[in-house]
Amino acid sequence: MRKVYSFALLALLGMVLSACASLPLVGTNKVGPEVLTNELQESLYYSPAGPSSGDTQDEIITGFLYAGNGPQDDYAVARQFLTRGFSTKWQPGKETLIQTGPTKVISDTGTKVRILVSYDARITEDGTYVSEPGSSREIEFRLLEENNQWRIASAPNLTSLLRPNFEVLFKAVSVYFWDKSLSYLIPDVRWFPVKASLATKLTNTMLAGPTDWLAPAAQNIFPKGTKLNINSVTVAGGLASIDLNASALKIPAWKLPYLKSQLLATLSAVPGLTEVSVSIQRTVLNITTTSSGMPNTGSNLPVILTDNDISRIAGTEPMPLAAAAKYVQKLHATAFSLSNDSSYLALRGEGTIYVYNLGVLTSQERLVDSRANLLAPSVDAFNAVWTATGQPGDPLRVVDQGGSTVMLKNPYPGSISIREIALSPEGARLAIVHDNYRGSVVDVYPVIRDKNGSVLSLADPLPLPAFGTQIRGLSWSDRTTLMGIAVVNRIQQVRSLQIGGSVTDGKVMTDAVALVSSIGDNLYYLNEQGEVLVSKGASWDVIQREVKSLRMSGQ
């Protein structure tokens, strides 16, 4: 009867943990993989208990699984449930499963136990979030008696957490890499336990390079073989001291300022960190700062198109972009895209898309596309205009400031139509909404550029199945997050998805066709009646009427 009760407890462990997002927490001042100061101590975590004398096999396994909620001091409590020989071999950081329910016991022979874990996502060793809805995995434990106490002698190199616990214990952080032209930094989202070794983990991840899917659009400044001289980043007084091995000597001197900017951007995720010091084999480098690598956000206010002009919205008052009015009226424009600095404007009229250089005294205009069924254009961070059509098989067209045109092969075969395109703020990722047999889905493509920033091609996509199959009004709410209008059970609502993370559903909308996020994370949407509404608490307020298109600058 003891065994039945124990494993019933094991099966219920997931449900118990799901209610434990506010379990007692404990702080620790132990020195981990980084040298700590009083201002940067080990983060707070669940405080699991170690094994007790006389614990049964079932209690050891149950306690071990629960101890996976305590990553402090390299999962020291969880290791207490392991044999001496195995405790130093177990590698919990290899993988983390994000459970969707309680575990189930498949077989139990007393010293060998197999359980089934259902999960919908997992975190790899380098912090990559992999969405795998509806997945499950068998996990096997082997137990031995050691000093008359049961201990685990074999277990997989992973931990398993229910999502509420995962969201407390792990943090999404951006590891930055330069694009091929060294113009902008591209964020690559990773997930790590929020503990004192975060700076070390981030630095090691940056040294290893971008994820496979992003790699074609990015570059790793660090030469192959570059590592931390000692696997530790010292953090004190807001300064991170990073000592690299001899491989880093191959970095050209002119690239060192870019290296520093990359480190500063990545390590900004460490609380209180404001500066970095880089050394090679303990010789400190004197590195000047250069461009931050962050795209100019321009005005972070929504922009609207009416019959007469283009305006920014500040509160309820429109602020017209005077230089654009005559072009809007001339083309009878129905859609637009405006560069971050407002110097470049693309307008879709009746079967044409023109681009206007608003930053010169003498007006310059250029026809960039006149194909049938044109979609709304997009101006990227390099002021190149991207156009696409809803006609299956039609290529994407990219026209740069000098008028040079690149035709990109349509990535979708057969009768599949592209519905919308949306470029990320730094221009290194292109999100495409396209048809599939169940509706419309979203993929994100790395944009491959040359050293001058000119577009060459698109790399293989990152599918975003978590967005669902009914999505429209796609836009970037920040550098790592896409949001759109999702239809769930015939109800429209805001849906946000972090590239390299999970999906979040928000407020309900009615007849929405476009959605943007601006200053203070204010949400605005355009409905089919031409009204622009702003989020106010639990409701939406109408602030503009007779609007044709709603965008943010730089998209």
Sequence and secondary structure as in RCSB ss.txt:
>XXXX:A:sequence
MRKVYSFALLALLGMVLSACASLPLVGTNKVGPEVLTNELQESLYYSPAGPSSGDTQDEIITGFLYAGNGPQDDY
AVARQFLTRGFSTKWQPGKETLIQTGPTKVISDTGTKVRILVSYDARITEDGTYVSEPGSSREIEFRLLEENNQW
RIASAPNLTSLLRPNFEVLFKAVSVYFWDKSLSYLIPDVRWFPVKASLATKLTNTMLAGPTDWLAPAAQNIFPKG
TKLNINSVTVAGGLASIDLNASALKIPAWKLPYLKSQLLATLSAVPGLTEVSVSIQRTVLNITTTSSGMPNTGSN
LPVILTDNDISRIAGTEPMPLAAAAKYVQKLHATAFSLSNDSSYLALRGEGTIYVYNLGVLTSQERLVDSRANLL
APSVDAFNAVWTATGQPGDPLRVVDQGGSTVMLKNPYPGSISIREIALSPEGARLAIVHDNYRGSVVDVYPVIRD
KNGSVLSLADPLPLPAFGTQIRGLSWSDRTTLMGIAVVNRIQQVRSLQIGGSVTDGKVMTDAVALVSSIGDNLYY
LNEQGEVLVSKGASWDVIQREVKSLRMSGQ
>XXXX:A:secstr
 HHHHHHHHHHHHHHHHHT TT  EEEE    SS   TTS EEEEE      TT  HHHHHHHHHHHTT  HHHH
HHHHTTB HHHHTT  GGGEEEEESS  EEEEE SSEEEEEEEEEEEEETT  EEEEEEEEEEEEEEEEEETTEE
EEEE  S EEEEHHHHHHHEEEEEEEEEETTSS EEEEEEEEE STTHHHHHHHHHHH S TTTGGGEE  S TT
  BSSS  EEETTEEEEEE GGGGGS GGGHHHHHHHHHHHHTTSTT  EEEEEETTEE                
S EEE SS EEEEETTEEEE GGGHHHHHHHT  EEEE TTS EEEEE SS EEEEETTSSS EEEEEE  TTB 
  EE TTS EEE BSSTT  EEEE TT  EEEE  SS TT  EEEEEE TTSSEEEEEEEETTEEEEEEEEEEE 
TTS EEEE   EE GGG S EEEEEESSSSEEEEEEEETTEEEEEEEETTS EEEEEEESSEEEEEE GGG EEE
EETTS EEEEETTEEEEEE S  EEE TT 
